[in-house]
Amino acid sequence: MASDPALCVSVVYSPAPRQVREVRLSLSPGSTVLQALQASGLLELLALYEPLAAVFGVWGRKVMLQTILLDHDRVEIYRTLKVDPKVARRARFAKQGARSAGLFTKRRLSAKAGD
């Protein structure tokens, strides 16, 4: 009888825009997110950029460090946002003005509201 097959897992981190670090690992069955992070070596890189603000996920869903991984899982390390997307959108809208954004662009001069 062969022993349990190893899990194939990848750990992904993007320290800055357009920079992606991916490490593929082979772990024993029953391994956790924390064990995958430790085996990847990306925790040291994370300590350089964001020591306490890290959030982790598997395939886009937030998970705890004790979560047990399945074969072909993708562990993701999420960066904190520099700017709240809602605040950034409001600032862009205020800068370009209401008449040059969204529904109000390219209106005919003789058009009524809603046309």
C-alpha positions in Angstrom: 0.0 0.0 0.0 1.2 3.4 -0.9 1.1 6.3 1.6 -1.4 9.1 1.3 -0.6 11.2 -1.8 0.7 14.7 -1.2 -1.4 17.8 -1.6 -0.4 20.2 -4.4 -1.0 23.7 -3.2 0.1 27.1 -4.4 0.6 30.2 -2.2 0.3 33.6 -3.9 1.2 37.1 -2.7 1.3 40.4 -4.5 3.5 42.9 -2.6 2.8 45.7 -5.0 0.7 46.3 -8.2 1.8 44.2 -11.1 4.1 42.1 -8.9 3.0 38.5 -8.1 4.9 35.9 -6.2 3.6 32.3 -6.5 5.1 29.3 -4.7 3.9 25.8 -5.6 4.2 23.3 -2.7 3.7 19.6 -2.1 2.4 19.2 1.4 1.2 16.2 3.5 -2.6 15.6 3.8 -4.2 17.5 6.6 -1.9 20.5 6.2 -3.2 23.9 7.3 -3.0 27.4 5.7 -0.4 28.3 8.3 1.8 25.3 7.4 1.6 26.2 3.7 2.6 29.8 4.5 5.5 28.7 6.6 6.7 26.2 3.9 6.4 28.9 1.1 8.7 31.3 2.8 6.4 34.2 1.9 5.8 35.1 5.6 9.3 36.6 5.7 8.5 38.7 2.6 5.2 39.7 4.2 7.0 40.9 7.3 8.9 43.4 5.2 5.8 45.0 3.7 2.8 44.5 6.1 3.7 42.8 9.4 0.3 42.8 11.1 -2.3 43.7 8.5 -2.4 40.4 6.5 -5.6 38.6 5.7 -5.6 35.2 4.1 -7.9 33.3 1.8 -8.3 30.2 -0.3 -9.7 30.8 -3.8 -11.0 34.3 -2.9 -12.7 33.4 0.4 -11.2 34.6 3.7 -10.1 31.7 5.9 -8.5 31.2 9.3 -4.9 30.0 9.6 -6.1 26.7 11.0 -8.1 25.8 7.9 -7.2 22.5 6.5 -6.2 22.6 2.8 -7.5 20.4 0.0 -5.6 19.2 -3.1 -5.0 22.1 -5.7 -6.0 24.8 -3.3 -4.7 28.3 -3.9 -3.7 30.1 -0.7 -3.8 33.9 -1.1 -2.3 36.6 1.0 -4.2 39.9 0.7 -2.8 43.4 0.9 -4.5 46.1 2.8 -6.1 48.8 0.6 -4.4 52.1 0.5 -7.7 53.9 -0.4 -11.3 52.9 0.1 -12.7 52.3 -3.4 -15.9 54.2 -2.5 -13.9 57.2 -1.4 -11.8 57.1 -4.5 -14.8 56.9 -6.8 -16.5 59.9 -5.1 -13.2 61.9 -5.4 -13.0 61.1 -9.2 -16.7 62.0 -9.7 -16.2 65.3 -7.8 -13.1 66.1 -9.8 -14.6 65.5 -13.3 -18.0 66.9 -12.4 -21.5 65.5 -12.7 -22.1 66.7 -16.3 -19.1 64.8 -17.7 -19.6 61.4 -16.0 -22.0 58.5 -16.2 -25.5 59.0 -17.6 -24.9 62.6 -18.4 -22.2 62.1 -21.1 -22.9 62.7 -24.7 -26.4 64.2 -24.4 -27.9 65.9 -27.4 -28.5 69.6 -27.0 -32.3 69.3 -27.6 -32.8 66.1 -25.6 -35.2 66.0 -22.7 -34.3 64.4 -19.4 -34.4 60.6 -19.7 -33.7 60.6 -23.5 
